């Protein structure tokens, strides 16, 4: 059974940085995409794609809103997914979720098989 546990969220001021972690257990090669999504209360039911990485090979994908500010990475030795978030903006405020699966489109949340419980990130202006 795949389990994902996020940590690292918190309250920061605009311009500061945070690093989110997602501890992964039970992961298999059949779920080879690791990703971060986020959701705010007024956004609607669909979670917003943030970034994704291929478990082997390391290809990465980013949303336009975070490209150049956020970096996704995966440490195979620690079985941990990371999201380094720099130059944070108030509009980055959200609950951040990690997910894994083998989606045909990495930006489509419904195609992911497993999700963490989420971690809150709040950016004050």
C-alpha positions as CSV (number, residue, x, y, z in Angstrom):
1,X,0.0,0.0,0.0
2,X,1.4,3.4,-1.1
3,X,1.5,6.0,1.6
4,X,2.4,9.7,1.2
5,X,3.0,12.0,4.1
6,X,3.6,15.7,3.5
7,X,5.4,18.1,5.9
8,X,7.1,21.5,5.8
9,X,4.2,23.8,5.4
10,X,3.8,27.0,7.5
11,X,3.4,30.8,7.5
12,X,5.9,32.9,5.7
13,X,6.1,36.5,4.4
14,X,6.1,37.3,0.7
15,X,9.5,36.8,-0.9
16,X,10.6,34.1,1.6
17,X,11.2,30.4,0.9
18,X,9.8,27.1,2.1
19,X,10.7,23.5,1.4
20,X,7.9,20.9,1.4
21,X,8.7,17.2,1.9
22,X,6.6,14.1,1.0
23,X,7.7,10.9,2.6
24,X,6.8,7.9,0.3
25,X,6.4,4.3,1.3
26,X,5.2,1.3,-0.7
27,X,6.0,3.0,-4.0
28,X,6.4,0.8,-7.1
29,X,7.6,1.6,-10.6
30,X,4.1,1.4,-11.9
31,X,3.4,4.8,-10.3
32,X,6.3,6.6,-11.9
33,X,5.1,10.2,-11.8
34,X,5.5,12.1,-8.5
35,X,3.7,15.5,-8.4
36,X,2.6,18.4,-6.3
37,X,-0.8,20.0,-6.5
38,X,-2.4,22.7,-4.5
39,X,-5.9,23.8,-3.6
40,X,-7.6,26.9,-2.1
41,X,-11.1,27.1,-0.7
42,X,-12.4,29.3,-3.5
43,X,-10.8,27.4,-6.3
44,X,-13.4,24.7,-6.8
45,X,-13.1,20.9,-6.5
46,X,-10.2,20.4,-8.9
47,X,-6.7,20.7,-7.5
48,X,-4.3,22.9,-9.3
49,X,-1.2,21.3,-10.9
50,X,2.1,22.7,-9.5
51,X,5.0,20.4,-10.6
52,X,5.8,16.9,-11.5
53,X,8.8,14.7,-11.8
54,X,9.4,11.3,-13.4
55,X,10.6,8.9,-10.8
56,X,13.4,7.5,-13.0
57,X,15.0,9.8,-15.5
58,X,14.1,13.0,-13.6
59,X,12.2,14.9,-16.3
60,X,10.3,17.7,-14.6
61,X,7.2,19.8,-15.5
62,X,6.0,23.0,-13.9
63,X,2.9,25.2,-14.1
64,X,3.6,28.6,-15.6
65,X,2.7,30.3,-12.3
66,X,5.6,28.6,-10.4
67,X,8.2,28.1,-13.2
68,X,11.4,29.7,-12.2
69,X,10.5,30.0,-8.5
70,X,9.7,26.4,-7.5
71,X,11.9,23.3,-7.9
72,X,10.7,19.7,-7.6
73,X,13.1,16.9,-6.8
74,X,13.1,13.3,-5.6
75,X,15.7,11.7,-3.3
76,X,15.7,7.9,-4.0
77,X,17.9,7.1,-1.0
78,X,15.4,8.8,1.4
79,X,12.2,8.0,-0.6
80,X,11.2,11.6,-0.3
81,X,9.7,14.1,-2.8
82,X,10.6,17.7,-2.3
83,X,9.2,21.1,-3.4
84,X,11.6,24.0,-2.9
85,X,9.5,27.2,-3.1
86,X,11.3,30.5,-3.4
87,X,10.1,34.0,-3.9
88,X,6.7,33.1,-2.4
89,X,3.7,35.2,-3.2
90,X,0.4,35.6,-1.4
91,X,-1.3,33.8,-4.3
92,X,0.8,30.7,-3.5
93,X,-1.3,30.3,-0.3
94,X,-3.0,26.9,-0.5
95,X,-3.0,23.4,0.9
96,X,-0.3,21.5,-1.0
97,X,-0.7,17.8,-1.8
98,X,1.8,15.3,-3.1
99,X,0.5,12.6,-5.4
100,X,1.8,9.6,-7.4
101,X,0.5,7.6,-10.3
102,X,1.0,7.0,-14.0
103,X,-1.2,9.7,-15.6
104,X,-1.2,10.2,-19.4
105,X,-1.3,13.9,-18.6
106,X,0.8,14.9,-15.5
107,X,-1.4,18.0,-15.0
108,X,-4.6,16.1,-14.6
109,X,-5.3,15.4,-10.9
110,X,-7.9,12.8,-11.4
111,X,-5.4,10.4,-13.1
112,X,-3.3,10.1,-9.9
113,X,-3.7,7.0,-7.8
114,X,-2.4,8.0,-4.4
115,X,-2.5,11.3,-2.4
116,X,-1.1,12.7,0.8
117,X,-3.2,14.5,3.4
118,X,-1.9,17.9,2.5
119,X,0.1,20.6,4.2
120,X,-1.0,24.3,4.6
121,X,1.2,27.0,3.1
122,X,0.2,30.6,4.0
123,X,2.1,33.6,2.5
124,X,1.4,37.0,4.0
125,X,1.9,40.2,2.1
